[in-house]
């Protein structure tokens, strides 16, 4: 392992971690370095932006859902022989589940696990010298987490930057640079996070602007010098707990409505010998007939409900497929397997009807959190009784639960029972739950 690494983190969500991470990845590549990246926590969207700025796999690393062996395996594969390995954090640096340190899903867990330094991103749009108090507190909070330096985000002027930077330097923390407040450098958002990378016609130009701005505003020599070797603990042995493939030849829905597939899950399927055959429901494509299983991942079916209703070749082909082979849907895929989706305007759109529930995006409620799922039957995620760890993140709600048999028994991050969830009928199963890894930690 030759890679050196660091972690980009912040005191809270919305501070601009992804923008700063993209800027750093892009400017390091512009310097001729081989760069690799990962995302802390359960997030489908940010890694796609990272992938546009680097070459190679971009994975998620999650200390709640993944055992140490899986975290180390994924980090080693992602970092490979790159010159620098950058992990973007999730939420605030120390935010996570109310469980034991090292198992919270927090960015700080990964910093301690890999002994990697943290570059703290501070959004100073509404403060100046007060940023020093925040930086000092974060630096002193946990001896196992080293704050190597600070990048200021959304500075309003050179004077504003200097006020904040001088105050932070006075408490003994290096300033690694700043990005100005600039709408041209902003990534647009919507209800599940950033607008997906594939939907940006000008993403390459945006990354180039970020690289040019970082070249002027970042102390790249100091950032590179702060990175430390990525070391993996030899005690972290055992099985990585990858999810088993749902079949030998997997029909995988892939388009703007179905895009939430964790890279490590698909890669594990391939390494287990499975073949993946993408198809697009939005293009009215049916699951390939030569496949022996079908997987409908999460995404944004609520934004494309009308188009999905009109995709009758997809619907008929999916129903025909389900008569003889297993079909599984996660979150958005689960919604499409139901009878109907109500969009944000209150309009009903007929879906596949392979499961009996109906969902609504008009009656929005945030469902967010880690989940442990005990499977209630043999199926796409494993054998009956198996434990699968993952998460939920959706605003859609069940408006009619239907009468299908439940898919799994759920508990939250602290082990509190949440009851039975999802549905299964014949060869079809689905759940709002996104699977990350299998087995006990």
Secondary structure as UniProt FT lines:
FT   STRAND          4..10
FT   TURN            13..14
FT   HELIX           17..30
FT   TURN            31..32
FT   STRAND          35..40
FT   HELIX           45..53
FT   STRAND          58..61
FT   TURN            63..65
FT   HELIX           68..79
FT   TURN            80..81
FT   STRAND          84..88
FT   TURN            93..94
FT   TURN            101..102
FT   HELIX           107..114
FT   STRAND          117..123
FT   TURN            125..126
FT   TURN            129..130
FT   HELIX           131..141
FT   TURN            143..144
FT   STRAND          147..155
FT   HELIX           158..170
FT   TURN            171..172
FT   STRAND          175..180
FT   HELIX           183..185
FT   STRAND          189..190
FT   TURN            191..192
FT   STRAND          193..194
FT   HELIX           197..199
FT   TURN            201..202
FT   HELIX           203..217
FT   HELIX           220..226
FT   STRAND          228..229
FT   TURN            234..235
FT   STRAND          249..253
FT   TURN            256..257
FT   HELIX           263..271
FT   TURN            272..273
FT   STRAND          275..279
FT   TURN            281..284
FT   TURN            289..290
FT   STRAND          293..296
FT   HELIX           301..303
FT   HELIX           305..310
FT   HELIX           312..322
FT   TURN            323..324
FT   STRAND          326..330
FT   HELIX           332..337
FT   STRAND          340..342
FT   TURN            344..345
FT   STRAND          348..350
FT   STRAND          358..360
FT   STRAND          367..375
FT   TURN            380..381
FT   TURN            384..385
FT   STRAND          387..394
FT   STRAND          397..400
FT   STRAND          408..411
FT   TURN            413..414
FT   STRAND          417..421
FT   STRAND          423..425
FT   TURN            426..427
FT   STRAND          428..431
FT   STRAND          434..438
//
